[in-house]
Amino acid sequence: MVKIRLTRGGSKKRPHYRVTAIDERKQRDGRPLQFLGYYDPRPDDELIRIDIEGIEAWVAKGAQMSDRVKSLVKRARKQAVTAAGAS
């Protein structure tokens, strides 16, 4: 089964994450099927860039999102709506 989950990058105490579609049997930082976004959790400049259409395509094929990715997608959609409303 394909999972949509985070892979960790960055140095000690300065993490950043990539949202990936990957086989659930692979290790956390294993080779993914596709990169779907980026998340930087540092509080001074939190950044969420997610390919929502790509995630929806994988979910339509039967992929499952991790709990953290679900919350990030929800926040990314909210940011997109507020950005579109501000324009």
C-alpha positions in Angstrom: 0.0 0.0 0.0 1.2 3.5 -0.7 1.3 6.0 2.1 1.7 9.8 1.9 4.0 10.7 4.7 6.9 13.0 5.8 10.6 12.4 5.3 13.0 14.3 7.6 15.8 16.4 6.4 18.0 19.1 7.8 20.5 19.2 10.6 20.3 18.6 14.3 17.6 20.8 15.9 16.8 22.4 12.5 14.5 19.9 10.8 12.6 20.3 7.5 10.3 17.7 5.9 9.3 16.6 2.4 5.9 15.2 1.8 6.3 12.0 -0.2 4.3 9.1 -1.6 6.1 6.0 -0.7 5.4 2.2 -0.2 4.6 1.6 3.4 7.2 -1.1 3.7 10.1 1.3 2.9 12.0 3.0 5.6 11.2 6.6 6.5 13.9 8.2 4.3 13.8 5.5 1.6 13.3 6.2 -2.1 9.8 7.7 -2.7 7.5 7.2 -5.6 6.9 11.0 -5.8 7.7 14.2 -3.9 4.5 16.1 -3.2 5.6 19.0 -1.1 7.7 20.7 1.5 7.2 21.6 5.2 9.5 23.8 7.3 8.2 23.8 11.0 10.6 26.4 12.4 8.4 28.9 14.3 10.0 32.1 12.9 9.2 31.3 9.3 6.9 28.3 9.1 6.5 27.3 5.4 4.0 24.8 3.9 4.1 24.1 0.1 2.0 21.1 -0.9 0.9 19.9 -4.3 -2.8 19.3 -3.3 -3.8 18.0 -6.7 -1.0 15.4 -6.6 -2.1 14.3 -3.2 -5.7 14.0 -4.3 -4.5 11.9 -7.3 -2.7 9.5 -5.1 -5.6 9.2 -2.7 -7.9 8.5 -5.6 -5.5 5.5 -6.4 -5.9 4.2 -2.9 -3.0 5.9 -1.0 -3.5 6.8 2.6 -2.2 10.0 4.3 -0.5 10.0 7.7 -2.2 12.0 10.4 0.4 14.8 10.2 0.0 15.1 6.4 -3.8 15.3 6.8 -3.4 18.3 9.1 -0.8 19.9 6.8 -3.1 19.5 3.8 -5.9 21.1 5.8 -3.7 24.0 6.8 -2.4 24.4 3.2 -6.0 24.5 1.9 -6.9 27.2 4.5 -3.8 29.3 3.5 -4.8 29.0 -0.2 -8.3 30.2 0.5 -7.1 33.2 2.6 -4.5 34.1 0.0 -7.1 33.9 -2.8 -9.5 36.0 -0.7 -6.8 38.6 0.0 -6.1 39.1 -3.7 
